[in-house]
Amino acid sequence: QVQLVESGGGLAQPGGSLRLSCAASGDIFSVDAWDWYRQAPGKQRELVAYIIRGGITNYADSVKGRFTISRDNAKNTVYLQMNSLKPEDASVYYCNVQITDFAGRGHDYWGQGTQVTVSS
């Protein structure tokens, strides 16, 4: 089993910044990929960014140039630095991790979600 703990959400003004964190612990032999998703009320969950082995990253067009995904492999933690926030970035943000456990089995897990509000 793996536990994910998200933190860092809250209220930011338009143009402001927030940094989200998501830490994984448990039966982890290797982390294969990290994703950040978001879901606003009445909308489908959308992929915001991902980072895979080798450090390759990709972003949704709506956040390119403003958000940065990074990871700390030693801490099994992923971050999402969100700059130049817009009201349309307001959502519940979820991290997702794909891991291989010590038995060689692949799993994916979701964080509990953290609310990001962008308002003046």
Beta strands, then each sheet from edge to edge (+ up, - down):
strand 1: 2-7
strand 2: 10-12
strand 3: 18-26
strand 4: 30-39
strand 5: 46-52
strand 6: 57-59
strand 7: 67-72
strand 8: 77-82
strand 9: 91-100
strand 10: 106-110
strand 11: 114-118
sheet 1: 1+ 3- 8+ 7-
sheet 2: 2+ 11+ 9- 4+ 5- 6+
sheet 3: 2+ 11+ 9- 10+
end
